[in-house]
Amino acid sequence: MHVPDGFINTPVSVAAGVVAAGAVAVSLRGARRELGGSPAELPGADRTAPLAGLVAAFVFAVQMLNFPVAAGTSGHLLGGALAAILVGPFTGVLCIAVVLLMQGILFADGGLTALGVNITVMGVVTVLVAYGLFRGLVKILPRTRRSVTAASFVAALVSVPAAAAAFTLLYEVGGLTEVPIGSVLTAMVGVHVLIGIGEAVITMLTVGAVIAVRPDLVYGARGLSAPLKLRVGGELVDAPAAAGPAPAAARSPRRLWLGGLVTSLVLAGFVSFYASADPDGLEKVAADNGIDRTVEEHAAADSPLADYGVKDVSDARLSGGLAGVIGVGATVALGSGVFYVVRRRRSEDAEPESVQGSV
């Protein structure tokens, strides 16, 4: 659903850019707690920062895997629901923003003047809708890991047509062609419901896989199991830690991080070659309704990685694979750098409070 330059007029694009910038600014502050809170404040937060950059890279990789949803139409992961559930809603918005920035600058995917539109639609809307619905479902469902995976499925499914509806609203206000907006809304929501099913399956399987090995690292699963209590002298106290192997929460997430990185590289560098070549939902609706008549050439069209291929590499499979590997590497590097800085700011802000409390 990457909106290119030329679909939305300048005033609405600027307004969406302001909304996106505000959302990123708020998310930078909110992510400090999600990434840098102490275990006492938020169990597992101290282990989220190393994984946030990986989540961005994984979303980038999976977005390269277009899957068929209808005759002549494909879809791909948006990733807002997945990122929010794994690392938190504020960090999730930042993950999607990093992915969209890398795609726009390096791969000419999604317009640069439309970057604010894309972050608002694919990042802010999907995270708000998905995480709000997810938290509501988790509160009413039994507090089990199965409930978390089920809630992630529903949240991801709903978030995709919600994003499609948000784009349609923006197009109604700032679209550059005269088209029946009712038919556009029907087509956009209809095809993105089908895409949402694929998004839901990917999200559920990924969340379920991480929960199976490291439930403490899934932001949306924190607090599912309370610590064991013992009654001593009529009062409940925490049970002493059992001897034996360290619990999952005390182990380094390095193995999971390496496994996720290898998976991302394989998906982007190899599996992506077999992705559907059909236009995605937005491209198909735009072509059918004449919306694409005003599309402009991308400002980064001359990028050596434009269209997810390496310039001057003639072999299509090698070119696409190299581009995917470079994209994963660049995204994990940029994302990790951003989240490291955010987490460090949290630690620096907490130090004066600790010193003041000890005086």
C-alpha positions in Angstrom: 0.0 0.0 0.0 2.9 2.3 -0.6 1.4 5.6 -1.9 3.5 7.1 -4.7 4.1 10.8 -5.5 1.3 12.4 -7.4 -1.7 10.6 -5.8 -2.3 13.2 -3.1 -2.1 17.0 -3.5 0.5 19.1 -1.7 -1.6 20.6 1.1 -2.9 17.2 2.2 0.6 15.7 1.8 2.0 18.4 4.0 -0.8 18.0 6.6 -0.1 14.2 6.6 3.6 14.9 7.0 2.9 17.1 10.1 0.7 14.3 11.6 3.4 11.7 10.9 6.1 13.9 12.3 4.0 14.5 15.5 3.4 10.8 15.8 7.1 10.0 15.4 8.0 12.6 18.1 5.4 11.2 20.5 6.6 7.7 19.7 10.2 8.7 20.4 9.2 9.7 23.9 6.9 6.7 24.5 9.5 4.3 23.2 11.9 5.3 25.9 9.8 3.5 28.4 9.1 0.5 26.1 12.8 0.1 25.3 14.5 1.3 28.5 12.3 0.8 31.5 13.7 -1.2 34.3 12.5 -4.7 35.0 10.7 -3.4 38.0 8.8 -0.8 35.9 8.1 -3.1 33.0 9.5 -6.7 33.0 11.4 -7.5 29.8 11.9 -3.8 28.8 15.7 -4.1 29.2 15.7 -6.9 26.6 13.5 -5.2 24.0 16.0 -2.7 22.6 18.3 -5.2 20.9 15.3 -6.7 19.1 13.5 -3.5 17.9 15.9 -3.0 15.0 15.5 -6.6 14.1 11.7 -6.2 14.0 12.1 -3.4 11.6 14.4 -5.5 9.4 12.0 -8.5 9.5 9.1 -6.3 8.5 11.2 -4.9 5.6 12.0 -8.5 4.5 8.5 -9.8 4.7 7.1 -6.8 2.8 9.1 -8.0 -0.2 7.0 -11.2 -0.2 3.9 -10.2 -2.2 1.3 -13.0 -2.0 -1.6 -13.5 -4.4 -5.0 -12.6 -3.0 -7.3 -12.4 -6.1 -7.0 -12.6 -9.9 -4.3 -10.2 -10.9 -3.8 -8.7 -7.4 -1.3 -9.3 -4.7 -0.7 -8.1 -1.2 2.1 -7.8 1.3 2.5 -7.3 5.1 2.0 -3.8 6.4 3.6 -4.8 9.8 2.1 -2.3 12.2 0.2 -4.9 14.2 3.2 -7.3 14.3 5.6 -4.6 15.4 3.3 -3.1 18.1 2.6 -6.5 19.6 6.3 -7.6 19.6 8.0 -4.4 20.9 5.2 -2.0 21.9 3.0 0.5 20.1 5.3 3.5 20.3 8.3 1.5 19.2 6.1 -0.1 16.5 5.4 3.2 14.9 9.1 3.9 14.8 9.8 0.5 13.3 7.4 1.2 10.4 8.7 4.7 9.9 12.3 3.3 9.6 11.1 0.7 7.1 9.2 3.3 5.0 12.2 5.7 5.1 14.6 3.1 3.8 12.2 1.9 1.1 11.6 5.4 -0.1 15.2 6.6 -0.2 17.0 3.4 -1.3 14.5 1.5 -3.3 12.2 4.2 -4.7 9.2 2.4 -3.2 6.6 4.9 -1.8 6.9 8.6 -2.8 9.1 10.9 -0.8 6.5 13.7 -0.8 4.0 11.0 0.2 6.2 9.8 3.1 4.0 11.5 5.6 0.9 9.8 4.0 2.6 6.4 4.1 3.7 6.7 7.7 0.3 7.9 8.8 -1.6 5.2 6.9 0.7 2.2 7.2 2.3 3.1 10.6 0.1 5.2 12.8 -3.3 3.9 11.7 -2.3 0.2 11.7 -0.7 0.5 15.1 -3.5 2.4 16.7 -6.2 0.1 15.4 -4.3 -3.1 15.9 -2.9 -2.5 19.3 -6.1 -1.0 20.7 -8.1 -4.0 19.5 -5.3 -6.4 20.7 -5.3 -5.0 24.2 -9.1 -5.1 24.4 -9.2 -8.7 23.4 -6.4 -9.7 25.7 -8.3 -8.2 28.6 -11.5 -10.2 28.0 -9.9 -13.5 26.9 -8.3 -16.0 29.2 -4.7 -14.9 30.1 -2.9 -17.5 28.1 -0.4 -17.6 25.3 -3.0 -19.0 22.9 -5.2 -15.9 23.6 -2.3 -13.6 22.7 -1.8 -15.3 19.3 -5.6 -15.3 18.6 -5.8 -11.6 19.5 -2.8 -10.9 17.3 -4.7 -12.6 14.4 -7.8 -10.5 14.8 -5.9 -7.2 15.4 -3.8 -7.7 12.3 -6.8 -8.6 10.2 -8.7 -5.5 11.1 -5.8 -3.1 10.8 -5.3 -3.6 7.1 -8.8 -2.6 5.8 -8.6 0.2 8.4 -5.5 1.5 6.7 -7.2 1.2 3.3 -10.1 3.2 4.6 -7.7 5.9 5.9 -6.1 6.2 2.5 -9.5 6.5 0.9 -10.4 9.3 3.3 -7.1 11.2 2.5 -7.8 10.7 -1.2 -11.3 12.1 -0.9 -9.8 15.2 0.6 -6.7 15.6 -1.5 -6.9 13.3 -4.5 -5.7 14.7 -7.8 -8.3 12.9 -10.0 -12.1 13.0 -10.0 -13.2 9.4 -9.2 -16.3 8.0 -7.5 -15.0 7.8 -4.0 -17.6 5.2 -3.0 -16.3 2.7 -5.6 -12.8 3.4 -4.5 -13.7 2.8 -0.8 -15.5 -0.4 -1.7 -12.6 -1.7 -3.9 -9.9 -0.7 -1.4 -11.5 -2.2 1.7 -12.7 -5.3 -0.2 -9.2 -6.3 -1.5 -7.5 -5.3 1.7 -9.8 -7.5 3.7 -8.2 -10.4 1.7 -4.8 -9.0 2.2 -5.6 -8.6 5.9 -6.1 -12.4 6.1 -2.5 -12.9 4.9 -1.3 -10.2 7.3 -3.1 -11.9 10.1 -1.6 -15.3 9.4 1.9 -13.9 9.2 1.4 -11.9 12.4 -0.1 -14.8 14.3 2.6 -17.3 13.3 5.5 -14.8 14.1 4.1 -13.8 17.5 3.4 -17.5 18.3 6.9 -18.5 17.3 8.5 -15.9 19.5 6.1 -16.7 22.4 7.0 -20.3 22.2 10.7 -19.7 22.8 10.9 -16.3 24.6 7.5 -15.1 25.9 9.2 -12.5 28.0 10.4 -10.7 24.9 6.8 -10.2 23.5 5.6 -6.8 24.7 1.9 -7.8 24.3 2.4 -11.0 26.3 3.9 -9.3 29.4 2.1 -9.9 32.6 0.3 -13.0 31.5 1.8 -15.1 34.4 2.1 -13.6 37.9 5.2 -14.6 40.0 4.7 -17.5 42.4 3.5 -16.4 45.8 3.8 -18.1 49.2 1.8 -17.3 52.3 4.1 -16.7 55.2 2.7 -15.5 58.6 -0.6 -14.7 56.9 1.0 -12.6 54.2 1.7 -13.3 50.6 5.4 -13.0 49.6 7.3 -13.7 46.4 8.6 -17.3 46.3 12.4 -17.7 46.3 14.0 -18.4 42.9 14.3 -22.1 42.2 17.7 -23.6 41.8 18.7 -24.9 38.4 18.8 -23.5 34.8 18.2 -19.8 34.5 14.7 -18.9 33.5 14.0 -17.6 30.0 13.7 -14.0 31.3 17.3 -14.1 32.5 18.8 -15.5 29.3 20.4 -13.4 26.6 18.2 -12.8 23.6 21.2 -13.2 21.3 20.2 -16.6 19.9 16.7 -15.3 19.0 18.2 -12.1 17.5 20.6 -14.1 15.3 17.9 -16.5 14.3 15.6 -13.6 13.3 18.4 -11.9 11.4 19.2 -15.1 9.4 15.5 -15.6 8.7 15.1 -12.0 7.5 18.2 -12.4 5.2 16.9 -15.6 3.7 13.4 -14.2 3.1 14.7 -11.0 1.5 17.7 -12.5 -0.3 16.1 -15.8 -1.6 12.4 -16.3 -1.0 11.5 -12.9 -2.3 12.4 -14.0 -5.8 9.3 -16.2 -5.8 7.0 -13.5 -4.6 3.9 -12.6 -6.7 4.6 -10.1 -9.5 1.0 -8.9 -9.7 0.3 -5.3 -8.6 -0.6 -4.9 -4.9 -4.1 -3.8 -3.7 -3.5 -0.1 -4.0 -1.8 -0.3 -7.4 -4.7 -2.5 -8.8 -7.4 -0.2 -7.5 -5.5 2.9 -8.7 -5.2 1.4 -12.2 -8.8 0.3 -12.4 -10.1 3.7 -11.3 -7.7 6.0 -13.1 -6.1 7.2 -10.0 -2.6 6.4 -11.3 -3.0 8.9 -14.2 -1.3 11.6 -12.1 1.5 9.5 -10.6 5.0 11.2 -10.7 8.4 9.7 -11.3 10.1 8.9 -8.0 12.8 11.3 -6.9 15.0 8.3 -6.1 14.3 6.5 -9.4 18.1 6.7 -10.3 19.0 4.9 -7.0 21.3 2.0 -7.6 18.8 -0.1 -5.7 15.6 1.2 -7.3 12.8 -1.4 -7.7 14.6 -3.8 -5.4 17.4 -4.6 -7.8 21.1 -3.8 -7.9 22.1 -1.6 -10.8 24.4 -3.2 -13.4 23.8 -6.8 -12.1 22.1 -8.5 -15.0 21.0 -11.7 -13.3 17.5 -10.9 -12.0 17.7 -13.4 -9.1 21.1 -12.3 -8.0 20.2 -8.6 -8.4 17.0 -8.9 -6.3 18.7 -11.1 -3.7 21.6 -8.7 -3.2 19.1 -5.8 -2.9 17.1 -7.6 -0.3 20.2 -8.4 1.7 21.4 -4.8 1.5 18.0 -3.6 2.6 17.8 -5.9 5.6 21.3 -4.9 6.6 20.6 -1.2 6.2 17.3 -1.4 8.0 18.6 -3.3 11.0 21.6 -0.9 11.2 19.5 2.3 11.1 16.8 0.8 13.3 19.2 -0.5 15.9 21.0 2.9 16.0 17.7 4.8 16.5 16.6 2.5 19.3 19.9 2.5 21.0 19.8 6.3 21.1 16.3 6.2 22.4 17.1 3.7 25.1 20.3 5.6 26.1 18.3 8.8 26.5 16.0 6.9 28.9 18.9 5.7 30.9 20.4 9.2 31.1 17.1 10.7 32.2 16.7 8.0 34.9 20.2 8.6 36.4 19.5 12.0 37.9 16.3 10.6 39.5 18.3 7.7 41.0 20.9 10.1 42.4 18.2 12.4 43.8 16.4 9.5 45.4 19.6 8.3 47.1 20.5 11.6 48.7 
